[in-house]
Amino acid sequence: MSLVDRLVSLSGGLLLLAMGVLLGLGAFGVRAPLEWVLQLTYGFFDAVIISLMLGLLGVYLILFGWYETRNLNDEAVVKQTDLGTVHVSFDSVRSVIKQAIEGIDGVRRVAIRFVARDPLQVELDLHLLPGVKIPDVTEKVQKDVGHCLRQTIGIEIGDVQVVVRSVAAPAKAKL
């Protein structure tokens, strides 16, 4: 989230929180600044419900604007270098893995799951084409993925687990 996004969320949250507090006070008899707001509602119950909704929305927006909703380290591979820290997103790692597997004959489709981050461990669910030698394909997948991650991203991979989920049935000849 950028600084501008945080400032907008924070200012919107503060505004909604202030409105919620003032409506709540108005519902309990303090009619000073927002007399006109109470005239729009039908009574005490409506003002309390609206003030609770606005107040909770304001608190949510303030917390959302102040704290990041996700930790960068949770969705990235982190590598320390002499010049600082490098974060490579799991989406980027996933793209590199798919590129490594694209050139392997016999692989129809792959699903990638990250098992651990340090050292990086991945589980690859393979869907293979008919007629392939499964041990040869799975070994090539493991070697190529490990090599590609070392060369492209510069990280050591701890484990490449391969699960063959399916082998497509051979196409039947149409007569």
Wavefront OBJ file of the C-alpha trace (Angstrom):
o trace
v 0.000 0.000 0.000
v 1.469 3.331 -1.025
v 1.766 6.409 1.156
v -1.081 8.106 -0.712
v -3.351 5.097 -0.136
v -2.518 5.112 3.546
v -3.184 8.846 3.878
v -6.528 8.567 2.087
v -7.581 5.582 4.205
v -6.417 7.265 7.378
v -8.189 10.567 6.666
v -11.386 8.780 5.561
v -11.262 6.625 8.656
v -10.799 9.609 10.948
v -13.709 11.400 9.288
v -16.006 8.399 9.632
v -14.905 7.810 13.206
v -15.623 11.444 14.095
v -19.059 11.253 12.469
v -19.816 8.038 14.304
v -18.808 9.509 17.651
v -20.831 12.669 17.060
v -23.886 10.667 16.008
v -23.487 8.453 19.056
v -23.266 11.480 21.327
v -26.310 12.948 19.603
v -28.258 9.776 20.262
v -27.528 10.154 23.962
v -28.574 13.790 24.201
v -25.530 15.840 23.116
v -27.080 17.726 20.219
v -24.436 20.345 19.523
v -22.609 20.061 16.165
v -24.752 17.622 14.231
v -28.321 18.595 15.019
v -29.239 18.241 11.365
v -28.042 14.622 11.262
v -30.453 13.640 14.012
v -33.302 15.255 12.073
v -32.595 12.869 9.192
v -33.004 9.812 11.405
v -36.228 8.488 12.877
v -35.069 8.297 16.438
v -32.691 7.011 19.040
v -32.409 3.437 17.701
v -31.534 4.548 14.179
v -28.898 6.983 15.434
v -27.286 4.292 17.586
v -27.172 1.797 14.691
v -25.763 4.367 12.271
v -23.191 5.581 14.805
v -22.050 2.026 15.505
v -21.719 1.280 11.793
v -19.808 4.485 11.066
v -17.641 4.083 14.145
v -16.679 0.495 13.341
v -16.022 1.409 9.716
v -13.843 4.282 10.846
v -11.821 2.084 13.195
v -11.389 -0.494 10.430
v -10.178 2.108 7.943
v -7.769 3.615 10.470
v -6.268 0.211 11.242
v -6.185 -0.693 7.542
v -4.475 2.582 6.696
v -1.946 2.376 9.486
v -0.913 -1.260 9.387
v -0.078 -3.255 6.309
v -2.612 -5.995 5.790
v 0.045 -8.534 4.864
v 3.611 -9.130 5.782
v 5.960 -8.970 2.795
v 8.014 -11.835 4.216
v 4.965 -14.137 4.276
v 4.544 -14.019 0.511
v 8.126 -13.768 -0.653
v 11.443 -15.504 -0.673
v 13.956 -13.355 1.196
v 17.625 -13.276 0.290
v 20.275 -11.331 2.178
v 22.989 -9.738 0.056
v 25.955 -7.498 0.835
v 23.881 -4.483 -0.213
v 20.684 -5.342 1.631
v 17.646 -7.568 1.509
v 15.996 -8.825 -1.665
v 12.361 -9.975 -1.595
v 11.195 -12.114 -4.517
v 7.429 -12.599 -4.495
v 5.942 -16.061 -4.670
v 4.214 -14.983 -7.893
v 7.636 -14.317 -9.433
v 8.974 -17.652 -8.199
v 5.857 -19.348 -9.574
v 6.497 -17.751 -13.003
v 10.109 -18.948 -13.010
v 9.002 -22.484 -12.124
v 6.422 -22.493 -14.909
v 9.055 -21.297 -17.395
v 11.362 -24.120 -16.318
v 8.627 -26.708 -16.815
v 7.350 -25.358 -20.160
v 10.210 -26.986 -22.070
v 9.703 -30.447 -20.609
v 7.941 -32.886 -22.915
v 5.073 -34.793 -21.390
v 3.894 -32.185 -18.867
v 0.371 -31.062 -19.612
v -0.284 -28.799 -16.611
v 1.294 -27.935 -13.250
v -0.028 -26.525 -9.985
v 2.534 -25.023 -7.594
v 2.291 -24.917 -3.803
v 4.890 -23.434 -1.472
v 5.624 -25.764 1.436
v 8.353 -23.767 3.201
v 10.141 -20.479 2.651
v 13.583 -20.900 4.202
v 14.925 -22.971 2.572
v 12.408 -22.796 -0.247
v 10.416 -25.993 -0.659
v 7.788 -26.431 -3.343
v 5.259 -29.079 -4.204
v 4.427 -29.469 -7.882
v 1.207 -31.213 -8.872
v 1.765 -32.519 -12.382
v -0.783 -33.556 -14.957
v 1.030 -35.562 -17.602
v 0.364 -36.526 -21.181
v -0.157 -40.184 -22.085
v 2.776 -42.380 -22.977
v 5.452 -40.594 -20.909
v 7.940 -42.307 -18.652
v 6.916 -40.910 -15.290
v 10.288 -41.405 -13.513
v 12.143 -39.629 -16.330
v 9.716 -36.697 -16.451
v 9.572 -36.183 -12.674
v 13.357 -36.329 -12.330
v 13.783 -33.802 -15.143
v 11.182 -31.530 -13.538
v 13.024 -31.607 -10.197
v 16.428 -30.930 -11.755
v 15.232 -28.198 -14.131
v 13.228 -26.353 -11.467
v 16.144 -26.402 -9.000
v 18.624 -25.284 -11.654
v 16.342 -22.536 -12.972
v 15.674 -21.105 -9.495
v 19.408 -21.081 -8.703
v 20.303 -19.416 -12.009
v 17.396 -16.981 -12.367
v 16.702 -15.885 -8.786
v 19.903 -16.926 -7.064
v 18.274 -18.958 -4.317
v 18.959 -22.472 -3.169
v 15.939 -24.703 -3.192
v 15.568 -27.109 -0.325
v 13.144 -29.577 -1.829
v 11.099 -30.050 -4.998
v 8.296 -32.461 -4.219
v 6.535 -33.826 -7.292
v 3.078 -35.338 -7.172
v 1.695 -36.853 -10.355
v -2.013 -36.066 -10.124
v -3.079 -37.490 -13.441
v -1.977 -38.979 -16.704
v -4.302 -38.058 -19.530
v -6.020 -40.948 -21.263
v -4.840 -41.603 -24.808
v -7.130 -40.177 -27.443
v -9.372 -42.762 -29.024
v -9.425 -42.945 -32.774
v -12.725 -41.847 -34.256
v -14.101 -44.205 -36.840
l 1 2 3 4 5 6 7 8 9 10 11 12 13 14 15 16 17 18 19 20 21 22 23 24 25 26 27 28 29 30 31 32 33 34 35 36 37 38 39 40 41 42 43 44 45 46 47 48 49 50 51 52 53 54 55 56 57 58 59 60 61 62 63 64 65 66 67 68 69 70 71 72 73 74 75 76 77 78 79 80 81 82 83 84 85 86 87 88 89 90 91 92 93 94 95 96 97 98 99 100 101 102 103 104 105 106 107 108 109 110 111 112 113 114 115 116 117 118 119 120 121 122 123 124 125 126 127 128 129 130 131 132 133 134 135 136 137 138 139 140 141 142 143 144 145 146 147 148 149 150 151 152 153 154 155 156 157 158 159 160 161 162 163 164 165 166 167 168 169 170 171 172 173 174 175
